[in-house]
Amino acid sequence: MTVDEKLQLFEEQIQCGTLVYTWYYDGDGQLLRSNCPDEAVLATAFALLGCKEDMYRNTGSGPVMLSSPLGDAWYADFEHSGDRILRAIVIGPIMISHVPRSEIERLVRKMRMDEALVMSLGTQQELVRAMERIPVITHSVASQYALMLHFCLTGEKIQGSDIVISGQNTVVTETGKIQKKDRYKVWVYEQGLMRMVREGDLNYNLALENSTAVSDGVAVTSNDPLRQAKISMTVFISLCVRAAIEGGLTPEVAYSLGDAYIQSVEDAKSVTEVAAASNPMYDDFVRRVHNCRVNPNLSKPIQIVCDYIEQNAEEAISMETISQRVGYAEYYLSRKFKEEVKVSINQYIKIVRVERAKFYLGCTDESIQDIADKLKFCSRSYFGEAFRSIAGCSPAEYRQKYRKG
């Protein structure tokens, strides 16, 4: 069978149960044809809401899932000739769950305020009606359709985990603007925050502050801001519970702590109360993991020195300051520290700073030079040497491996 014959059979098969439509675009983004009765208005929405742009941003070797701020989802795959895209074949739109007409109308009303969306009132009304007719299909069924489509195009059998979820997702803001949210960056920051819980890293403030600029929580569609805030906080608490257990906190303590915080969130009467619980909750988990990871073989003064270095990795640290904190002479502190920790204070500072660098390399887009400067390495080359000696690879190699992983 030719590819076109396989695609024709595929179209007929996926319409045996629920009506799911297929769309064909050429390599330049022009719509060739579709079997959708609402083709005109849905093709317009697909382009205006950024789905088509995201589709061509993900022209890799597998299917991609796309979504719009109206709650619908599309699955796309590509027919290639070498490095050239011959066609993009799209399945959709579908709804993963039912969205009431009132919610669709509310989102479309918000969209009217966006000057970048050139859509007449009549088109907007047609869009609401078309959205009501979109089939509701579970993600697992839709994913199976995407895998079947990929097999028709390539003859390759792949798994659901090979489907790319578009890194760009869009939301309609309160002012009606369509904004893109970088889901990959959200994931990267989430990994960084959870790593700090697992390691009991007390120097987390900047990471927590930066993460709020990347994501404002779970992107649920709700008319109730308080309920939305509670859902986001509950998810965050659950992630912290798992990370704390991985970091050494007992499941009994971690789950009990999580249950208590989730209950306090449920009892909150305002979004402000929910938000106010975030930082103390995160700090509590980090500190509990830190305390259970404290080396019992270290004397209290040496543990104080270790904690001070970890909390001030981005500051200039002098022997004079450290020795004054524990009331030891510098020469005595140096000797005692090496006896207990098995490395010199300077080497320990270097180790802590390299661990801090791993966070910035994996969870930010800061340049390697900026990271070296931030962590008080005298030069980029010295930073590279120190990083390689401790991590076993260069900063650039670590960043590449971390982000691929």
N, C-alpha and C positions, 0 to 999 in steps of 0.2 A: 504493500500500500504506500502511496505517496503521503507526504506530510499533510497536504490538503484533504486527502481522503480520510486520514486519521482524525483530523480536526473536525471534519463534518460528522463523523461517527461520534466523536466526543461531545459535540454540541447536542446531538440527539439523545445521547445517554444521560447527560446531566439535566435534561428537561423531562425525564421520565417521571420524576417525583415532583419536586418543587421547581418552578420556572426560574432558572438561573441563566442569565444572558451572557453572550460573548461579544467582545469588541476587538476590532483589528485596526492597529495604527501602523503607519509606515515608519521607516527609520528616522524621519524628520518630524514625527509627531502629528502627522495629518491623519484624521480618522478616515479609514477606508470603508468600513461598513460595520454594522452591528445588527443583531436581531431583537433589539430592545424597542418596544413600542414608544417609550419615552426618550428615545435617542437624543433628540435635540436639546432638551433641557438638562438631561443628566450628563451629556457630553460637555455642555457649557459649565456645569458645576464641577465636573471632574477636572477641567482645566483651571477655572477661576480659583478653586479652593486648594490648588497646589498639588493635587494627586498626580497629574500628568508630569509635572516637573519632577516630583519625587521618583516617579517610575523610571524616567530616563537618567536619574542620578544613580540608580541601582541596576545597571545593565550588566550584571555579572553572569555567572554560569547557572544560576538557579532561580526559582520563583521568588517573588517579593510580595508581601502583604502591605497594602496601602490603606490609609484611613483618612477621613475628612472630619472637620469639626461638627458635622451634622450627625455623626455616629455611625455612618455607613462604612463598609470595608470593601476593598477590591483586591483581587489577586492577579498579578501580571507575570508573564514570562516572555522570553524573547527567542526569535528565530535568527540565528547568526549565519553569516557566510564569512568565515575567518574572523577578523576583528570588526566586521561591519554588521550592523543590525539591519536585517531585512524587514522584520515585522515585530511588533509588540502585540501579544494576544492577552486580553484582559477578561477576567471573569467577574461579574458583579453588575451593580452593587448588591450587597447583602447586608442584613442587620444581624449582629451576633445576639442581640436581645431586642425585645420590642421597645420602641420609643413612641410614646403617645403623641398624637397630633399636636396637642397644646405645646409640648416641648419642642417639636420641630418648628412650629410657628414662632416660638420665642427665639430660637436660634437664628431663624431667617430674619426676624425683625432686627436682631442685633447686627446681622450682616449688612442691612440696609445703610447703617451708619458708616460703613467703610467706603471711603471715596475710591479706593483701588478696585472695588468690585463693581464693574459696569454691568448691572443687571436690572432690567426694568421691573416695575411693580408686577406686571402681568407674568413675566418670567418667574418671579419669586413665588407667585401664587401657583403657577404650574409646578414649580419645584416642590412645594409643600404636598401637592396632590401626588406627584410622582414618588416622593419619599414614603408616603403612606402605602404605596403598592410594592415597595421593596420587600422581597421575601426574608423571613427570619430563619437563619440556618446556624447550627452550632459551629463553633470554630473547628472542631475536629472533622466534621463533614466537609466544610469548605476547604480545609487543608488537604483532604483526600482528593478533592477536585483539582487542586493546584498540582498535586503530585501526578495525577493522571495527565494533566495538560503538559507537564514537563516531559513525561514519557512519550507523548505524541510528538513533541517537537524534537526530542533528542534520542529517544530509545533508551534513556538512562533511568534506572530505578533508584530513587533517593528516599530519604526519610523526612518526616515532618520537621525534624530539627534543622533540616537544610533550608527551610523556607526563611528568607530574610524578612524581618519586620522592619519596615522603613525607619531609618534613623531620625527622620523628620516627621513629627506629628503636629497637627494644627489644632488650635483652640480659638473659640470666639471670645474675646475679652468683653468686659462690661461696657466698653466704649464702642463695641462692634468691630474692632480691628481683628483681622486674621493674623495670628502670631504663630510662628513655628517654634516648636520645642525640640531641642536636640536630645532624643531619647538615649543615644549612645553616651552623651556627656552625663546625663542623669545617672546612667548605670555606672559610669566610671567613678563619679563622686560617691555614689552609694557604696561601691566596693571600698573606696578609701575610708569612709566613715566606719564601716563595719570592721575593717582591718584595725582601726584604732581601738575599737571595743575589744577585739580579740587579743590585742597586744597590751591592753591597759595603758594606752598612750595618753598621758595627761596633757600633752601639748596639742590639743585638738581644736582650740577655739577658732583659729583661722579657717580650718577645713569646714567646720560646722557653719561658720558665717558665709563662706563662699558657696556652700551647697544650697543655701536658701535662694541664691540668685539664679541658680540653674533650674531648680524645680520648686514649685509651690505645693507639691503634694500629689496624691493620686488624682488622675484626671477623670473623675467621675462626673456625670452630668446630673446635676441636682439643683432644684430650686431652693434648697435648704442649706445655706452656707455652714451652719453649725454641724449638720449631719456630715457634710463633705469634710469639714475639719476633723471630726471625730474618726472618720474612716481613715484619713491620711495618717493621723497620729497612731491609731491602732496598728496599722501596717508598719509604721516606723518602730513602734515598741516591739512588735513581733520579730522584726529583723534584729533588733538589739538583743533580744532574748537568745536567739539562735547563735549570734556572734559571741555573746558572753559565755555560753556553754562551750563553744569551740575554744574559747580562750582559757577555760579552766574552771569557771564558776559551776558549781554543781547544778544539775537540772532542777533539783528541789528548790534551791534558792532563786535561780534565774526565772523559773516559771511562776513562783510565788510572787516575786517582785513584778514580773510582767503583768500578772493578773491584777495586782494592786493598782498599778499605773493605768491599765485599761479601764478598771472600774472608776478611777478618779476622772478619767476622760469622759466616760459615759455619764458621770454625775455633773459634768461641767454645764453651766447655764449659758455660756457665751463663747464665741470664737476666741476672744481674748483669754479666757480661762484655759482653753485647750492649748493655745499657743504658749502660754506661760509655763505649761508643764513640760515642754519639749527639752529645754536646756538642762533643767535639774534632773530629768529622767536620764538623759544621755550621760550626764556627768556621773550620776550614781552608778550606772552600769560600768563605765570606764574605770572608776575608782575601785569598785569591788573586784574587777578583774585584776587591776594593778595590785591590789592588796594581796590577792591570792597567789600572785606570781612573784611576790617579793621573796628574795632569796633568804631562807632562814639561817643560812650560814654567814650572812653579813651582819656585822655589828650595827647598831643603830646609827652611829655617826657616818659610817660608810654608806649605809642605805640612804641617808639624808643627802649625801653628796651625789649619789646616783640619781636620785629623784630630781635634785636641783639641775643637774646637767640635762636630763631628759626634758624638763620643763622649760629650759632656756637654751635649747639647741641653736636658735637663731640669733642669740645674743653673744657678745664678746664675753668669754668666760676666763677669768683669771684665777691663778692659784691663790692669790691674796684674798679674793672674795670668798672662794670656797673654804679656805682654811679658817676664815673668820666666822663662817656660819657654824662650824662645828667646834671652834675653840682649840684647834690644833696648830702647831707650828707647821709651816709649809713642808719642810723636809720630812717631818714625822708623818704628816698626812700622805705624802707621796709614797713612803715606804709601806705604811699600813694599808693603803688602798691597793697597791700591787700585791701584797700578801694575800688579801681577801678576794679580790676580783680577778687576779691573775693577769691583768694587763695594766699598763700605766694609765694615769688620768688622761693624758693627752690622747692615747690610743682609744680610750673609752669614749672621749668626746668625739673623736673621728668616727667611731662605730655608730654612735647615736645620730650624728649628722648624716651619715650615709643612709641610715634607716629613714630619717626624715626626708632625704632627697628622693627615696623610692616613692614616697607619697606624692611629691610634686611631679615627678616624672610620669607616674601612672595616672594621676588624677587632675592634672592641670595642663594647660598649653604653654606654660612658661618656658622660656628658652633655657638651655643648659647653662649658659653663661649667667642668666639671672638667678637660677637656682644656686649656682656656685657662690655668687655674691651674697645671696640671702643667708646662706649657711656659713658664711665667713671663711670660705676657702680662699686662699690668697690668689689663685689663678684657676682658669678652667682646666689647664693641663694637670695641675696638682689635684684638683677635684677628680678628674678622670682617673688618675693613678690611684688615689685613695679609694674611689668607688670600685675599681677593678680588683684591688687587693682584698676587699671585703666581700663584694657581691659576686666576684668571678666573671664580670662582664663590664663593658663600658656603659656609661649613662644612656647613650643613644641605643645600644643594644637592649638594655633593660626596658626602656620605653617601648620599643618595638615589640618585644616579647610579651610585656604586660598587656598591651592593648590588643594584641592578637589573641592572647589567652582569654 
